Amino acid sequence: MSTPLDHIRNFSIVAHIDHGKSTLADRLIQMTGGLEAREMKEQVLDSMEIERERGITIKAQTVRLNYRARNGEDYVLNLIDTPGHVDFAYEVNRSLAAVEGSLLVVDATQGVEAQTLANVYHAMEVDHEIVPVINKVDLPAADVDRVKQQIEDVIGLDASDALEISAKTGLGIDTVLEAIVHRLPAPKGDPAAPLKALLVDSWYDTYLGVVVLIRVVDGTIKKGQKIRMMATKAAYELDRVGVFTPKLVDVGELGPGEIGFFTAAITQVADTNVGDTITDDRRPTATALPGFRPAQPVVFCGLFPVDASDFEELREAMGKLRLNDASFSFEMETSAALGFGFRCGFLGLLHLEIIQERLSREFNLDLIATAPSVVYEIELTSGETIQLHNPADMPEVTRIKEIREPWIKATILTPDEYLGSILKLCQDRRGIQRNMTYVGNRAMIEYDLPLNEVVFDFYDRLKSISAGYASFDYTLADYRAGDLVKLTILVNAEPVDALSMLVHRHAAESRGRQMCEKLKDLIPPHLFVIPIQAAIGGKIIARETVRAMRKDVTAKCYGGDATRKRKLLEKQKAGKKRMRQFGSVEIPQEAFIAALKMDDN
């Protein structure tokens, strides 16, 4: 079954978010006949509902395509479609390590953006051959020559033979296929050597158990073979070996250079470490593959079930999600106000949003999220240094010598006209400007920013003030000491630990006031007056009041009619499910997230 090495091409598609990666992948599938016309739908590879709705790719997807080139030869193309958003950069890293070449897609109307650069650098790190593809050339705003110039100036790639296509209309797709065959290198590998395969990804399928995506480097892998994971030392017998075309198709064996999947009745996700080397149990390989850099969570937040009885279900759901998403980490935590839950680590705010949404959609869970926060380093007067994940656990002020917060190095690319408002935004968020250069009519700004200022809604603000044109990419730089204080929100004189956060002393007052104002609009009236206060230590810095509601007169209307009354009570119950009791005050779920969004107006 194995295809000769010189007729295999493995490649991934990299680009900035929304430049048309997934659309190009769909067209390639269509052209090579991977799916019949009736099976085609918008966004074939984005299989999750949430991906379709938002038009973003979250999971890197692989497809095997059979293509007959113009020279009459048959080739096997293995394509990996990658996410574009900065939060999912680790998916891109993994995908690039499994293939030999990349198609770099650049939008003809927008040109080179921050994430384009970041992904190209990832591809260069792993010595990829890169073919530039300029997409959306059919649009009236397309400026192909300018974009070619940009690719040469900013990235340093020769763009004279860049392909001009429109993935939406299908223009130029055939030239892409030819370029893949002729310009990208064939994989290397020895079929006679002991099995050596890279574990690229794994996920949980309700019917098949754990599905493991692999890239075979040396040797062959067949059904019924006994394999061993080198990191976890677990051994399994293979039930099925196959490829995605994008449908699951079983094959007898996979040889060197091929990308496919296997299932082996693996029940524990923990046994499949992404980046691990898979080898033959009887004839193991001598050296393991280098693997991947582990994903670093940067944003932390607590997730709690609305109904305390759902805790076990939440634990199970998180275990399954962890399988689908190697970068998601969680540990148990308890909260005075919210009961039992988990402290979770995410790669960014979009990642947090996606995980939350998937937990509520796929597992039907009602969740409450605490304020997202980053990890602080606290040096105590005793000389000990501790890591603070949750602001609620902050030690006594008298014991703290200094608090250090994480800073990032941000690169922002923006058209000229939005430059002023972006500089102001970075200034407001305590940014320190490092550099500013021009590439054509676009400015590239480098800033040092504190991560906790970026965590909430910096990205959304950036997008809205630049009409979506600015792009943002960041890397963690270091920890620096800062003048930070703990802001506590009290509702009816009870501290709500889910809303406590660390903020800079200068911004604390305005943040506290903002949060009180927002909560005033979000907490429904009760039968008594509710004071909402923001405090630093024992000092109250802001206060709002929710007025009392008049007495409910409907109680008398129902008299002795028990069924009507019961119906009403059930209706009320359903509404209250999403509320959280704090002392005698109920706070709706939405209030938690809404209160944390910062307005800069």
N, C-alpha and C positions, 0 to 999 in steps of 0.2 A: 504493500500500500504506500510505503514511504516514497515521497517525491524526491527526485535527485536535487542535491543541494543548490546547483546553479539555476534551478527553476523555481526557487522559493524567494519571495521578497517579504521581509517583515518591516512594517513601518507604522509610525503613529502620526496623528494629525495634531499639531499644536497651534495655538493662536490665543489671542486675547478673548475675553468673554464676549459673546455675541458677534463674532466675526464670521461665523458660518461653518464651524467644524462639523457639527452633527448633520447639517444639511448636505455638506459635501460627502460625508460617509454614506448617507441615505442614497445619494445619486450613484455612488460607486457600486453599492449593493444592487441598485436597480439596473445599471448598465451591464453588470456581470451576470445578472440573472440569479442572484442569491435568493430572491423571493419572486414569486409570481405577481403579476400586476394586481390581482385581487387581494394579495396579502400586504401590498404596500400601504402604508399609512404615513401621515406626517410623523416625523421623528421616530423612525423605526427603532433606533438604538436606545433612545431615552425611554426605558420601559416603565419607570415609576410614574405614577399619576402626577406627582408633585413636579417631576422634571418637565413633563409636558406643559403643565399649567404655567410654570415660570419661564419655560424656554431656556432652562440651563441644564447642563450635564453635571451630575453629581458623582456618578460611578463611571470609571473608565470601562468601556465595553470593547469586546474583541469580536472580530468576524473573520471568517476564512472565505476568500473569494477565489473562484476559478476563472482565469482570464486567458482567452486566446489572443495573443498579440498579432500585430500586423504581419510579422514574419512567419506566422503559421504555427509558432510554438505555443504549448500550453504552460501557463505559469500558475503557481498557487500564491496568492497574496494574503498575508495575515495583517489585518488592520486593527489598530487600537485607537479608538476615539477617546480623547482625554478631556477632562473639565478645563474651563478657562479661568474660573474665579480664583483669586489669590488664596482663599481658604483651603482650596483643594490641591494646592501645589504638590503635596506628597503623592497624590494619585498620579500626577504627571511624571514625577521622578521614577515611580515604580514602572510605569508604562514604558518610559524611555529606556530603562535598563534592560527591558526584555526584547527590544528590537534594534535594527541596525541603521535605520534611516528615518527622517522626518519630513513631512510636508508642512511647511510653514505657511499658514493661511493669514493673509493680511487683507483687511477690508479696504476697498479702493476709495471709499468715501472718508474713512477715518484715519487711515495710515497706521504707522507703528505706534503701539501703546505700551504702557508699562509692563503688562503681563506678557506681551509679545516678547519683549526683551528678556524677561526673566526666564521664560520657557526656552528661548533660543540658547541662553547660557546653559541651562540644564542639558540641552541636547548636545552642546559643544563639549560639556564635561565628559559625556560618555562617548565622544568621538563619532558623532553621527554625520552621515551625509545629509545635507539639508537642501530641499528643493523649494524655492519660494513660489507661492501660488497667490495671485492677486484675485480676490473674490469680489463679487457684486459690481462687475464692470458694466452691467446693463443699466445701472442707476444713473439718473441725470447728474447727480453730484460727484460721480466717480472722476478721479484725476489720476490716471494710471502712471503717467510720467513722474508726477510729484512723489507718488508712493514708492516707485522704483528708486528714485533719488534718495528717499528716506531710508529705505532698506540698506542702501549702500553706505549712507552717511552714519546712520545710527547703529546698525548692527554690524556693518562691515562685510555683508555678503554680496557677491556679484549678482546683480538683479537683471543683467542684460537678457538672460534667457528665462526670466520669470514667466510662469504660465498665467495667461489672462482668462479667467473663467467666470461663469455665473452659476453657482450651485443650484440656485432656485429654478432657473429656466433650463438648466442642463447644458448650457453653452460651454464648450471646451473640455468637457469631462473626459472625452476620449484621449485628449492630449495628456491629461493627468495620468491616466492608466499607462500610456506609453512611457511617460517620464519615470513612473515607478519602476517599470521593467528595465529601462535602459540606464537610468541615472542613479538608482539606488543599488548598493552592493548586495551580493548574495550572502547568506549566513555561512559560517564555518562550523565544522564539527566532524567527529569520527564515529561512524555507526558501530564500529567493532569495539570501541572502548566501553568500560563500565558505565552504566546509566548515571548521567548527571543532569538534573533538571532544576530550573529555578521556579520556586513557588511565587507566582506573581500576585495572586489574589485568592481569596476564598470567601464564600458567602453561604448562607443557609437557604436551602430550598425546602419547602414543606414536604415535597414528595420524595426528593432524592437524598435528603440529609445535607451534609456539607459537600458543596461542589468546589473543587480545587482547580484553579487555572494555572497552567504551567507552561514554561518554555523549555523545550528539550535542548540541551547544549551538546551532549555526547550520548552515544548509545541509543537504545530504543526502549519504549515503554509499551507493554501490551496488557490486554485484559487477563486477569488470573495471576499476574505477576505479583510477587511479594516485594513491597517497597519499604524503605525506611526514611523517616525525616531526620536529618542529621542533627538539628538543634534540639528537638524534643525527644529524640531516640525512639519515637513511637513507630511501630511496624504495622503495615496494613496489607491486606490482599485486595487487588483492584476488582471492582464489580463491573465497571464500564469505563471505556476510554473513548473520547469523542472530540468533535470540533463544533464550533458555532458557525452556522452559515446564513444568517443569525439563528436559524432553528437548531435545536440540538440534534446532531447526527452522530451515531456511533461509528467508530472506525476500528479496525483490527489492532493497529499499532500507530504510534507516533515516533518519527525518527528525528535525527538532529536538525535543528533549525526550525522545527515545527512548533506551533502554539496550539494547545488544545486543553481539554479538561479531563479530570477523572473523578469518580466517586468510589468510596471504599468503606461504606458503612461507618464513616467517622461521625461520632456523635458529639464529641467535645470540640468546640471551636478552638479552644486553647491549644489543641494539638497542632494546629496549622499556623505556624508563625510566618507571616508574610516576609519574603526575602530568604526563606530557608532553602537548603539544597536537598533535593530528593534523589535517593540512589537505590540501587538494587540491594535487597537484604543479604543475598548470598554472595554477591560480588560487588562490594561497595567501592566507590571512587576514593582516591587517596585524599584529595583536597576539596574543601567546600568552596562554593562561590562566595564572592565578597558580601552579598546581601544588600540591604538598603539602609539609608539613614533613618532612624526611628522618627516618627512624626512628633513634633513638640506641641502639646496643647498650650495655648496662651490665655484663653478665656475660661474662667471657671464659674459654674453657677449650680445652685442646689435645685434638684427636681423632686417634688413631693407629690404623692397621689392626693387628690381631693378627698377621696374616700379612703380612710385608713386601711380598710380591708383589702384594697387593691395592691398593697405593698408587695406581696409575693408575685403577683402578675407583673408588676413593674420590674421587679428583679429579673424575672424570666425574659421579658421583652428587651431589657437592656442587654442581657447576655446574647440574644439573637442579633440585636443591632450591632453589637461589638464585633460580631462575626462578619457582618456586612461592611463594617467600617473600622479598619484597624486603628484609626487615629482617635477613636472615641474611648475615653477612659472614665471609670467611675468608681467611687468607694462610698461606703455607708456613712450617713451622718444623721444626727437628730437635731431638731429645732424645738425651742420651747413653744413656739406658736404653731408650727406646722407638723409636728410629730416626726415620724420616721421617713427618711427619704435617702437620696443619693447626692453626693457632690460629684459633679461631672466636669470633665475637661474637654474643651473644644478648640478647634483651630482658628476660630474667629466667630463673628456674630452670625454670619450667614449659616455657618455650620450648626450653630446652636439652634437657630430657627428651624432648620431642616430636620434636625434630630427631634425637636419638640413636635413638629408637625407629623413626622413619621410615627412617633410613639402614639399620638392621638388617633391617626388615621388607620395605621396598620394593626394596632393592638387595642384600639378603642379605649384608650386610657384618658381620664381627665387629670391634667397635671397643673401644678402651680410651680412657677419658676421664681427663684429669688433673683435679686439684682446680680447681673453678671459682674464678676470682679477678676482681677488678675492676681498673680502670686506676688506678695511683697516679702522682702527680707527684713526681719526686725532684729536689731542687735540690742540685747538686754544689758542692763547695768552690770549683771553678773559676768558679762563677757561672752555669754552663749548667743548664737545666732539661730533664730527659728524662722520657718517659712509660714507665712500666714495665707491660707487659702480663702478663709471665710472671715469677713470683717467682724462678724458677731463674736468670734473667738479672740478678739484682740486683748492682749494682757493689760494690766493696770498701767496708766500713763506714767506713774512714778518709776516703774521698772524698765521703761524703754529709754535706751540711749539714743538710737536713731532708727528711722524707718527708711528703707531703700526701695525705690520702685523701678520696675523694668522700663527701659527706654527702647524705642525702635528707630531704625534708620529708614525713613520713608522716601520713596521716589515718586514724584507726581509729574505727569505729563499733561499739559493743558494748552489749548489754543490761547493766543495772546489776550483776547478781549476779556477772559475770565480771570486773568492773573491777579488783579488787585483784590478781588473778593476771596480768592483762595489763600493769598498771603495773609489776609485779615483772619480767616478761619484758623489757619495754623498758629497765628500769633495768639488768638483767643484761647487756643488749647495748649498754651505754654510751649509752643514749638521754638526751636532754635534753628535759624536758617544756616545751612552749610555751604550751599552752592547753587548757582543758577546759570544754566546755559541755554542757548537757543539752537533748535534744529529746524531750519526753515522758519515758518511762522508759529512754531510751537515752542513753548518754554518747558524746560525740564528742571524742576526744583528739587533739591535734596534738603530734607529737614530732619532734625532730631526731634522726636515727639515722645511724651510719656504715654505708655501703652494704655493706661486706664482712661486717658482722654479720647483715645481712638476707639475704645471698645464699644461704646454705646451706639452712637449714630453718626460717627465722623464720615463714614463711607457714604451714607445716604445724603448727608449735608453736602458733601463734595459733589456728588452726582447732581443734586438739585441746583446748586449755584452755578454749575458749569454746563447746564442743559444736557448732562450725560456725557460730555466729551472728555472730561478729565479722567485720567486713569491713575490707579494707585497701587503701589507694590511696596511691601516692607520686609525687613529682616530684623530679628531681635538683636539689639546691640549690647547693652550691659545694664547693670543696676546702679542707680545713683541715689544719693540721699536727697530726701525732699521734705518740705514742711507740711506733713499730712496730718489731718485730724479725722476722728471718727464722727460721722454725722448719724445721729439716731433719730428715727421718726417715732413719735408717740401718738397713738390713737386712743383717745379717752384715758389718757395718763398711763397706757400700757405700751411698752416699747415693742415695735413690730420688727423682729430680728431679720425678717426677709427683706426689709427695705434699708437696713443699715449699710453704710458704705464708707470707704476712705476717700476723702477729697482733699484738695489743696486748701490750705487755710484761707487764701484770698477769695477762693470761689465758693467757700462753704456757705456763706450767708445767702448769696443769690440762689445757690442750688437748693438750700433748705426751704427758702421762700417759694421757689418754683414748685417743689414737690408738694408742699402744703396746699398751694393753690390748685394743683392738679387733683390731689386726693379729695379736695373739697367737692370738685365736680363729679368725681368718680364714686364716692361713697354715697349710697342712697340714704334718704332721711330715715331715722328711727323714731321711736316714740319719745326719745329724750335728746337733749342737745349733746353733740359730740365735738369736743375740742380736738384739733389736729395740730401737733407741735413738732418743730424740728429743734433738736438740741445738740450742742457739742459739750460732752461731759455733763455737768449739771446745769449748764447755762442754756436757757431757751432763747433761740434766735429768730424764730418765726412762729406765727400762730394763725390758724383759720378755724372757723366754726361751721359745722353742718347743723342747720336749724332742725327743730323737732317736727315731726309729722303730727297731723291731727289724728284723733282717735278713729279707728276703723269702725264704721257703722254697719258694714255688711254682715257682721256676725249675727246681728239680730234678725236679718232678713230671712234666714233659712229655717228658723223655728225648729220644728221637729223633723224636717225632711233630711234624714241621715244620708241618703245617697248623694243628694246635691252637695251637701256639706263635704262629704268624702271626696267627691270629684274636685271640689275647689281646693281641698287640702293637698290632694295629689299633685294638682297643677302647681301649687305653691312649692311643694317639695322638690319637684323637678327643677324649678327655678333656683331653689336654695342650694342645690347640689354643688353649684359652681361658686358658692360663697364660702368664705372661711371665717370662722368665729374667732374674734380677738377679744377676750373678756366677754363683754356683752355686745360687741359691735361686729356686724358681718361686713366683710370687705369682698367685693366681687373679684374674680380671678383676673379680669382684664386690667384692673387697677395696678397690679404689680408691674406689668411691663410698661403700660402707658405712663406711669409715674416716673419711669426711669429715662424716658426719651428726653434729651435736652433740646430745648428751643433756644436758638440764639437771637431771638428777636427782642 
